[in-house]
Amino acid sequence: MVLTISRTATGREYKVKDISQADFGRLEIEQAEVEMLGLNDFLITGMDVDTFPDGVMRATDVIIDGKIAFVCGYGDVEKGCAAALKAAGARVIVTLTDPMCALQALMDSLPVLLGLPRNKRITVKPQTDRWVFPETNRGFVVVAEGRLVNLGCGTGHPSFLMSCSFTNQVIAQMRCGRREEQGKYENKDYMLPKHLDEIVAALHLGKPGEKLTKLTQQVAYINVPVEGPH
């Protein structure tokens, strides 16, 4: 039985329609908790608040302060984008979203636009396009269409994020290679076990200068083992 380790840098997952018909199973790294934090939070806000706005400024050659920034959607990634743009001084407007996400945006004090008027596309340079409203001759700029902004227009992922991601992948490979794991997997999709995810997180606590003590009395209250997973 072969088990593949699946992780995509762009968030695009190329899935076999019926994995049971394949000759292998798959251990998903993309959906691991540390990985999701890295892609949605650390990459855009928090540990690396400059990566996303930096890509925008490199592509447009203008500062963000005072500009109106449209954020399409308000899921995990878009929440990070909105926070980073707001921190950079933009006036953020959320658009093209569903009622639940629209409510979340409003509760975060962000205005929600129902939709955008008809517009036409003008390519300024590779990875940078201007969409113009013919009625007003004004418009907005879209950068890195279909790609990650920091990869298409910036300097890539920061080392801390990549360390989290690669550690996840290595630990997944080590787990698959253990003798006691052989023969356990079928032709299915599997998630990285939570206790391994917590190991990855614990290994990286020292970099920001923090040390975590183990839960003692609290574990009985929340009904989890001391060693995790929590």
N, C-alpha and C positions, 0 to 999 in steps of 0.2 A: 504493500500500500504506500503510495507516494502522497505526501501532504505538501502543498505549495504555500508559501508565505505571500500574502497579497497586500500590497501597500502602494498607493498612487500619490504622486506629488501634487497633482492638480485637482484632486478630488473626483476625478472621473474614474468610474469603476467599469471595466469591461467584463461583464458577467457572462458565463455560460448559461444559456436559458434553462437548462436542466442539468445541474452539476452532477446528478446521479448517473448521467450518461457519459460523463467524462472518466478518465482513467486515474483521477486524483481527487482528493478533498482539498479544502482551502481554509487556512487559518487567517482570518481577517485582522490586519493590523490597523487599517484606516479607522475602524470604529472603536479602537481602544481609547480609554478615557484620557490618558496622557496625550495621545495623538490628537484627539479632538480638541483638547485645551490648547495644544500647540498651534493647530491650524486656525482655530477660531478666536483664540484669546491672546496668547503670547505673541503670535505673529503680527497682530494688528494693534493690540493695546497692551497694557501691563508691562511685561519685560521688554517689549520692543515697540514702544509707542511711535517711533519715527519711521518704521519700515514702509507702511502703506502710504502715509502722506509724502514721504520722500520720493516714492515712485511716481506719484501724481505730479509733484513739483518738477522732477527731472523731465517728465514727458511734456509738460506744458510750458516750462520756463517762467512760471508765474507763482507768486506766493498765494497761500490758501486763505490768509486772513481776510475776512470780509466778503469772501466769495460765497455764492449759493451752491451747495453741494446736494445733488439728488442721490439718494440711496434707494436702489430698487429692491424692495423686499425688506423684511425685518426679522430674519432668522438669526442663528448664532453668528454667522460670518458678518451679516449686515449690521448687527448690533455693534460688533467690534469696529466695523468701518465707520459707523455713525459716531461712536465715541472718539475714535482717533481724529476724525475730521473736525469734530466739535472742539477737541483739545487743541487742534491746530488753528482754530479761529474761524472756521467756516460756519455759515448759517445753514444748518442741515435740514433738508426736507425729505421725508420718506414717501415713496410712491410705489405703484405696482405691487401691492401687497394684499393679503386676505384680511377679513374683519378682525380676527384674533390678534394678528401681528400689528394691525393698525391701532388697535386698542392699547397694546403694549407700548407702541411708539408715542402715542398721546400721553400715556401715563409717565413716560420718560421726558415729557415736555417738548416733544418734537412734532411739528406740524405734519399733516398727512395730505398729500395731493392725490386726487382721484385718478388722474391719468395725465399724459402729456399730449399736447396738440400735435397735429400732423407736421412732419419735418422732413428735411432732406439731408443726405450725408455728404460731407466734404472731407476727403482724406488730407490731413495736414502733413503727416509723415508716417512712416511705419509705426504701428501701435498707438497712433494718435489720430482720432477722427472728430470733426466738428459736425454736430447736427443742428441745422438752422431752421427756424420757424419762418416760412416764406412771408407770412403776413407782417412780421415785425423786423425781419432780418436779424433777429437775435437768436441765440441758441445755447447749446451746452457742449462740452467736450467729453468724449468717452475715450479712456486710455486702456490699453492692453485687452481689447475685446476678446473674450473667450479664453483668457489666460489669467494667471495671478499677476497682480500689478507689480509686486516686488520682483518677480522673475522677468516679466516683460519689459519693465521700465526702470527697475531699481537694481540693487546689487545682490539680490537673492535672499535666501533665508539666513538668519543669524545663527551663530555656532551653537548657542544654547538650545535652540529649537531643534536643530539637526541632531544634537547629542541625545535629546529625549527620544526622537524618532528612531535613530539607529539603535539605541539601547533596547527599545521595544522589539525591533526586528531581530537583534542578536539573541535576546532572551527567548523569543518565539522559536528561533532555529535550534537553540540549545534544548528546549523542551521537546521539539519534534525528534531530535536525535537521541534522546534517552531510550535505553533498551526497554524500560518498562512501559514506554509510550507506544512502542511498535505494535501494530495490529489493532489499536484502539479506535482508529479513525476510519470512517466510511467516506463515501463520495458525497460529502456534504460541506456546507459552510460552517466554520467554527469561529467563535470569538475568543480573543486572548483572555484567559482566566483573570478575574479581578485581582487575585492576590499577586499575580505577576505584574499587573499594571501598577499596583501599590509599591512593589519593589523598585520599579523604574522611577516613580515619583520620589521615593525615599532616597535613592541614590543621588538625586539632583537637588536635594534641600540645602546641601552645603554651599553650592555655588552662589545663591543669593545671601549666604551668611546666616542661615537658620539651622537650628537643631531641634528635632522633635522627640519628646519623651513618649514612652509607651503608655497607652491607656491602662489603668489598673481597676479602680473601683467603677469607672464608667462602663466597662465592658459588660458587667452584669446587668446594668440598667438598659443598655441598648441591645443586649443579647447577641454579642459577637465574641469570638475568641480573641485573646490578647494579641496573638500573632497576625490576626486578620483572616480573611478580608473584612474591611469595615464597611 
